[in-house]
Amino acid sequence: MEVRSFDSQPDGALTLGLAALVQALAAYVLDGGDVDRPGESVERHNRWSAMEYATRGRFLVPGRDAPVDVTELVHDAVELARPYARALGSEPWLDVIEPAVAEHRALSAIAAFEAGGVRGLLEHCVLSADARDRAAT
């Protein structure tokens, strides 16, 4: 199983959710679970789709006749990981992942970068974190 670096998350809960997902999927693999790795051309397409469309991307999946929405693949991964996360005590953190993907939060960060460069992205992250902190109190 290969885990690539995550982009920075302005939401600490989402960072913990992603860490819980990776930990649980690693436990699944260590328990003998199988993860099929697609060929290089499929991986290349999927990376392009992720870069171009973020969470609105559609990935090629071996054994499927048509591209699959990222939201569906994330759901499948979370459900596969759930029993392992439960055993590891991190299951509640999985619950933040699918809403973040469904809301396409990554697209607002991309828009902030495109509108204002790195400074715009940093302002977006600070405002996002601040808004969530205020909502929690």
C-alpha positions as CSV (number, residue, x, y, z in Angstrom):
1,M,0.0,0.0,0.0
2,E,1.3,3.4,-0.9
3,V,0.4,6.5,1.0
4,R,1.1,9.9,-0.6
5,S,1.5,13.2,1.3
6,F,-1.7,15.0,2.1
7,D,-2.2,18.6,1.2
8,S,-2.3,20.9,4.2
9,Q,-5.7,20.9,6.0
10,P,-7.0,24.0,7.7
11,D,-9.4,21.7,9.6
12,G,-7.6,19.8,12.4
13,A,-10.5,17.3,12.6
14,L,-10.1,16.4,9.0
15,T,-6.4,15.9,9.4
16,L,-7.1,13.4,12.2
17,G,-9.7,11.8,10.1
18,L,-7.3,11.2,7.2
19,A,-4.7,9.9,9.7
20,A,-7.3,7.5,11.1
21,L,-8.2,6.3,7.6
22,V,-4.5,5.6,6.7
23,Q,-3.9,3.9,10.0
24,A,-7.0,1.7,9.6
25,L,-6.2,0.8,5.9
26,A,-2.7,-0.1,7.0
27,A,-4.2,-2.4,9.7
28,Y,-6.4,-3.9,7.0
29,V,-3.4,-4.7,4.8
30,L,-1.4,-6.1,7.7
31,D,-4.4,-8.3,8.5
32,G,-4.1,-9.8,5.0
33,G,-6.5,-7.6,3.2
34,D,-5.8,-7.1,-0.5
35,V,-5.5,-3.8,-2.3
36,D,-5.2,-3.9,-6.0
37,R,-2.8,-1.5,-7.6
38,P,-3.9,-0.3,-11.1
39,G,-1.4,-0.1,-13.9
40,E,0.7,3.0,-14.6
41,S,-1.6,4.5,-17.2
42,V,-4.6,4.2,-14.9
43,E,-2.6,5.8,-12.0
44,R,-1.5,8.6,-14.3
45,H,-5.1,9.3,-15.4
46,N,-6.3,9.3,-11.7
47,R,-3.6,11.7,-10.7
48,W,-4.5,14.0,-13.5
49,S,-8.2,13.8,-12.6
50,A,-7.4,14.5,-8.9
51,M,-5.3,17.6,-9.9
52,E,-7.8,18.9,-12.4
53,Y,-11.1,18.2,-10.5
54,A,-10.1,17.6,-6.9
55,T,-13.0,15.9,-5.1
56,R,-15.2,16.1,-8.2
57,G,-12.8,13.8,-10.1
58,R,-13.7,10.5,-11.6
59,F,-11.2,7.7,-11.3
60,L,-10.6,4.7,-13.5
61,V,-10.9,1.5,-11.4
62,P,-9.9,-2.0,-12.5
63,G,-12.9,-4.2,-12.9
64,R,-15.3,-1.3,-13.3
65,D,-16.8,-0.4,-16.7
66,A,-16.9,3.3,-16.2
67,P,-15.0,6.0,-14.2
68,V,-16.1,6.2,-10.6
69,D,-16.8,9.4,-8.6
70,V,-14.2,10.2,-6.0
71,T,-17.0,10.5,-3.4
72,E,-18.0,6.8,-4.1
73,L,-14.4,5.7,-3.7
74,V,-13.9,7.6,-0.5
75,H,-17.1,6.1,0.9
76,D,-15.8,2.6,0.0
77,A,-12.5,3.2,1.6
78,V,-14.1,4.6,4.8
79,E,-16.4,1.6,5.1
80,L,-13.5,-0.8,4.4
81,A,-11.5,0.9,7.1
82,R,-14.3,1.3,9.7
83,P,-13.9,-2.0,11.6
84,Y,-10.2,-1.5,11.8
85,A,-10.6,2.0,13.0
86,R,-13.1,0.8,15.6
87,A,-10.6,-1.7,16.9
88,L,-7.9,1.0,17.0
89,G,-10.2,3.5,18.8
90,S,-10.1,6.0,15.9
91,E,-13.5,5.3,14.3
92,P,-15.2,8.6,15.2
93,W,-12.6,10.5,13.2
94,L,-13.7,8.7,10.0
95,D,-17.0,10.5,10.2
96,V,-15.4,13.8,9.2
97,I,-14.0,12.6,5.9
98,E,-17.1,12.0,3.7
99,P,-18.8,15.4,4.5
100,A,-15.5,17.2,3.7
101,V,-15.4,15.4,0.3
102,A,-19.1,15.9,-0.4
103,E,-18.7,19.7,0.3
104,H,-15.8,19.8,-2.1
105,R,-13.7,21.8,0.4
106,A,-10.7,21.4,-1.7
107,L,-12.2,23.4,-4.5
108,S,-12.6,26.5,-2.3
109,A,-8.9,26.3,-1.4
110,I,-8.0,25.9,-5.1
111,A,-10.2,29.0,-5.9
112,A,-8.5,31.0,-3.2
113,F,-5.1,30.1,-4.6
114,E,-6.2,30.9,-8.2
115,A,-7.6,34.3,-7.1
116,G,-4.8,35.4,-4.8
117,G,-1.8,33.1,-5.1
118,V,-0.1,31.7,-2.0
119,R,-1.2,34.8,0.0
120,G,-4.9,34.1,-0.9
121,L,-4.6,30.5,0.0
122,L,-3.0,31.3,3.4
123,E,-5.8,33.9,4.1
124,H,-8.4,31.3,3.2
125,C,-6.8,28.7,5.5
126,V,-6.6,31.2,8.4
127,L,-10.2,32.3,7.8
128,S,-11.4,28.7,7.5
129,A,-9.7,27.7,10.8
130,D,-10.9,30.8,12.6
131,A,-14.5,30.3,11.4
132,R,-14.5,26.7,12.7
133,D,-13.0,27.7,16.0
134,R,-15.7,30.3,16.5
135,A,-18.5,27.8,15.5
136,A,-17.1,25.4,18.2
137,T,-17.5,27.8,21.0
